[in-house]
Amino acid sequence: MADRPINQESLLLYQVVKFAAAPLAHAMCRPHISGAAHVPRSGPAILAANHLSMLDSFLLPALLPRHVTFTAKNEYFSGNPVSGFFMKLGGSLPIDRESAHAAQTMLDEAAALLERGELFGIHPEGTRSPDGRLYRGKVGVAWLALKTGAPVLPVALSGTEKVLPVGASVPRPAKIGIAIGQPMRFTGDHTKAQDRRRVTDEIMAAIQKLSGQEYVPVYAASVKASNGSN
């Protein structure tokens, strides 16, 4: 469960799988990673990344030295037994994107994880970009940062959509980039909507500066809904 540390057997299995997966990720994706030194060796931090591919939440944990717990939509747990295995193995937090209550439960569990001094990864856009542009961030990331005081590391991924394009079931070789920005710390009240919006927008601006993506000030989910895509 996400409200307590991963048990030692699961953590050991995770490390074994990661030991095998990291060389494969390097061979297939030839990643160029910059800013890895910004990830603290210990203590809490929030990795706030853009979202181009389902693989994003696999690649960051595989390529960073510390364990990273990501959020993932329920379908990643139940729709594919392989992805479900790795999500559960890494202690990923499932979320029903249609339920506000479920989203808050996930945030509470993520806050507990950060208070234990762990790393938490989140895609503020809430869903994959439908066209490679960067979309408006949802305020959960700001709620976490203001509630826990944990620093936020903006992360820009590039090329991951080429490794596993939408609709593809088998990854293909492609070069990816991972740029990690300097830690950001914020002041404000996590219960105030104005503070949550301000902090979220600052985080998205930092991601956009790293990624160079065109920014679109609307939610990606709204664009997908209008296009009839997921």
C-alpha positions in Angstrom: 0.0 0.0 0.0 1.2 3.5 -0.7 0.5 4.7 2.9 3.4 2.6 4.2 6.9 1.9 2.9 7.3 -0.8 0.3 8.1 -4.1 2.0 11.7 -5.3 1.8 10.9 -8.3 -0.5 9.2 -6.0 -3.0 11.9 -3.4 -2.8 14.6 -6.1 -3.5 12.6 -7.4 -6.5 12.2 -3.8 -7.7 16.0 -3.3 -7.5 16.7 -6.5 -9.4 14.3 -5.7 -12.2 15.7 -2.1 -12.3 19.2 -3.5 -12.5 18.1 -5.5 -15.6 15.9 -2.8 -17.1 18.3 0.1 -16.9 20.8 -1.3 -19.4 17.9 -2.2 -21.8 16.6 1.4 -21.5 20.0 2.8 -22.2 20.4 0.5 -25.2 17.0 1.2 -26.7 16.6 4.9 -25.8 20.2 6.2 -25.8 19.1 8.7 -23.2 20.8 12.1 -22.8 20.3 13.1 -19.2 21.1 16.5 -17.9 20.6 17.9 -14.4 20.7 14.6 -12.6 22.8 16.2 -9.9 19.7 18.2 -8.9 18.0 15.1 -7.6 18.8 14.9 -3.9 20.7 11.9 -2.6 18.3 11.7 0.3 15.1 13.4 1.5 11.9 14.3 -0.3 11.4 15.9 -3.7 8.7 16.1 -6.3 9.6 15.3 -9.9 7.1 17.2 -12.0 7.5 16.1 -15.7 5.8 16.7 -19.0 4.0 13.7 -20.4 4.5 12.5 -23.9 4.2 8.6 -23.6 3.0 5.9 -21.4 6.6 5.0 -20.9 7.5 8.2 -19.1 6.7 6.9 -15.7 8.8 3.8 -16.4 11.8 5.5 -17.9 12.5 8.0 -15.1 12.5 5.4 -12.3 14.7 3.1 -14.5 17.2 5.8 -15.3 17.5 7.6 -11.9 19.5 6.1 -9.1 16.8 6.6 -6.4 13.5 4.9 -6.2 10.7 7.1 -7.6 7.0 6.5 -7.0 4.8 7.8 -9.8 1.0 8.2 -10.2 -0.6 6.1 -12.9 -4.1 5.9 -14.2 -6.1 2.8 -13.2 -5.9 1.4 -16.8 -2.1 1.0 -16.5 -2.7 -1.4 -13.6 -5.6 -3.4 -15.0 -5.4 -3.1 -18.8 -2.0 -4.8 -19.3 -0.6 -7.5 -17.0 3.0 -6.5 -17.7 2.5 -2.8 -17.0 0.4 -3.7 -14.0 3.2 -5.8 -12.6 5.7 -3.1 -12.8 3.4 -0.4 -11.5 2.6 -2.5 -8.4 6.2 -3.5 -8.0 7.3 0.1 -7.8 4.5 1.1 -5.5 2.9 3.4 -8.1 -0.2 5.2 -6.9 -3.3 4.3 -9.0 -5.7 7.1 -9.7 -9.2 7.2 -11.1 -9.0 10.4 -13.2 -12.8 10.7 -13.2 -13.1 10.9 -9.4 -12.2 13.9 -7.4 -12.3 11.9 -4.2 -9.8 9.4 -5.7 -7.5 12.2 -6.7 -7.5 13.6 -3.2 -6.8 10.2 -1.7 -3.8 9.8 -4.1 -2.5 13.2 -3.0 -2.8 12.3 0.6 -0.9 9.1 0.0 1.8 11.0 -1.9 2.1 13.6 0.9 2.7 10.7 3.3 5.3 9.3 1.0 7.1 12.7 0.8 7.0 13.1 4.6 8.9 9.8 4.8 11.6 11.4 2.8 11.0 9.6 -0.6 10.8 10.8 -4.2 7.4 11.3 -5.9 6.9 11.7 -9.6 3.8 13.4 -11.1 2.7 14.6 -14.6 0.9 17.9 -13.8 -0.8 17.8 -17.2 -2.8 14.8 -15.9 -2.7 12.9 -19.2 -0.4 12.5 -22.2 -0.1 15.4 -24.6 -2.3 14.8 -27.6 0.1 16.6 -30.0 3.5 17.1 -28.4 2.7 20.6 -26.9 2.7 21.4 -23.2 -0.7 21.9 -21.6 -2.0 23.6 -18.5 -1.1 21.9 -15.3 -3.5 20.6 -12.7 -3.0 22.0 -9.2 -2.4 18.8 -7.4 1.4 19.3 -7.7 1.1 22.7 -6.0 -1.1 21.2 -3.2 1.7 18.7 -2.5 4.5 21.2 -2.7 2.7 23.7 -0.4 1.4 21.0 2.0 4.7 19.2 2.5 7.3 21.8 1.8 9.1 19.4 -0.5 11.1 21.0 -3.4 9.8 20.5 -6.9 12.2 19.5 -9.7 10.9 20.4 -13.1 11.6 17.6 -15.6 11.4 17.8 -19.4 11.2 14.6 -21.4 11.7 14.5 -25.1 11.5 11.7 -27.7 9.6 9.2 -25.5 6.6 9.4 -27.8 8.8 8.0 -30.5 9.8 4.9 -28.4 6.1 4.0 -27.8 3.8 6.0 -30.1 0.1 6.2 -29.3 -1.5 2.9 -30.4 1.7 1.0 -30.5 2.2 -2.1 -28.3 5.9 -2.7 -28.8 8.6 -0.2 -28.0 11.0 0.8 -30.7 14.5 2.3 -30.6 14.7 6.1 -30.4 16.9 8.6 -28.7 15.3 10.4 -25.7 16.2 13.3 -23.6 15.7 14.0 -19.9 16.4 17.5 -18.5 16.1 18.0 -14.8 15.9 21.6 -13.5 17.0 23.2 -10.3 14.9 22.6 -7.2 12.0 25.0 -6.8 10.6 25.9 -3.3 7.3 27.7 -2.8 5.5 29.6 -0.1 1.7 29.9 0.2 -1.3 28.2 1.6 -2.2 24.8 0.1 -5.9 25.4 1.0 -6.1 28.5 -1.2 -7.0 28.1 -4.8 -5.1 31.2 -5.8 -1.8 30.0 -4.3 -2.3 26.5 -5.9 -2.8 28.0 -9.3 0.1 30.4 -9.0 2.5 27.7 -8.0 1.3 25.3 -10.7 1.8 27.9 -13.4 5.3 28.6 -12.2 6.1 24.9 -12.3 4.7 24.6 -15.8 6.7 27.6 -16.9 9.9 25.9 -15.6 9.0 22.7 -17.5 8.3 24.7 -20.7 11.7 26.5 -20.4 13.5 23.1 -20.2 11.5 21.4 -22.9 11.0 24.2 -25.4 7.5 23.0 -26.1 4.8 25.3 -27.2 2.6 26.0 -24.2 -1.2 25.8 -24.5 -3.2 27.4 -21.6 -6.0 24.7 -21.6 -6.2 21.2 -20.1 -5.0 18.4 -22.3 -7.9 16.3 -21.2 -10.3 18.9 -22.6 -8.6 18.7 -26.0 -8.7 14.9 -26.0 -12.4 14.9 -25.0 -13.2 17.2 -27.9 -11.2 14.9 -30.3 -12.7 11.7 -28.8 -9.3 10.4 -27.8 -7.9 9.0 -24.5 
